[in-house]
């Protein structure tokens, strides 16, 4: 059976919830915004890789890391 690990661990979710002052709606909006941005960045990275553009792929990787911190 395929096992999938959580993408964000519970400690991180708890910390984000605390930062959001317990506002679940705000936290949900934050996570949805991150997901949308990450998907856009990943699409750009995939495009750059398929074109063999290492510089653009590196920029996309850097942008994804920055959005993930």
C-alpha positions in Angstrom: 0.0 0.0 0.0 1.2 3.5 -0.9 1.9 5.7 2.2 1.8 9.4 1.9 3.4 11.5 4.5 1.9 14.9 5.5 3.4 17.7 3.5 3.3 20.0 6.5 3.9 18.5 9.9 1.5 19.0 12.8 4.0 21.2 14.7 4.2 23.6 11.8 0.4 23.7 11.5 0.2 24.4 15.3 2.7 27.2 15.0 0.9 28.8 12.0 -2.4 28.5 13.9 -0.8 30.3 16.9 0.5 33.0 14.6 -3.0 33.4 13.2 -4.3 33.9 16.7 -6.5 30.8 16.3 -8.2 32.2 13.3 -8.9 29.1 11.2 -10.3 31.0 8.3 -7.2 33.2 8.1 -5.0 30.1 8.2 -7.0 28.4 5.5 -6.7 31.5 3.3 -2.9 31.6 3.9 -2.5 27.9 3.0 -4.6 28.2 -0.1 -2.6 31.3 -1.2 0.6 29.4 -0.7 -0.7 26.4 -2.7 -1.7 28.6 -5.6 1.7 30.4 -5.6 3.6 27.1 -5.3 1.7 25.6 -8.2 2.4 28.6 -10.4 6.1 28.5 -9.5 6.3 24.7 -10.1 4.7 25.2 -13.5 7.3 27.8 -14.4 10.1 25.5 -13.1 8.8 22.6 -15.2 8.6 24.8 -18.3 12.2 26.0 -17.7 13.4 22.5 -17.3 11.7 21.3 -20.4 13.4 24.2 -22.3 16.7 23.4 -20.8 16.9 26.9 -19.2 18.9 26.2 -16.0 18.9 29.9 -15.0 15.1 30.2 -15.1 14.8 26.8 -13.3 17.1 28.0 -10.6 15.2 31.2 -10.2 11.9 29.2 -9.9 13.5 26.9 -7.3 14.7 29.9 -5.3 11.3 31.5 -5.5 9.7 28.3 -4.2 12.1 28.0 -1.4 11.5 31.7 -0.5 7.7 31.2 -0.5 8.1 28.1 1.7 10.1 29.7 4.5 
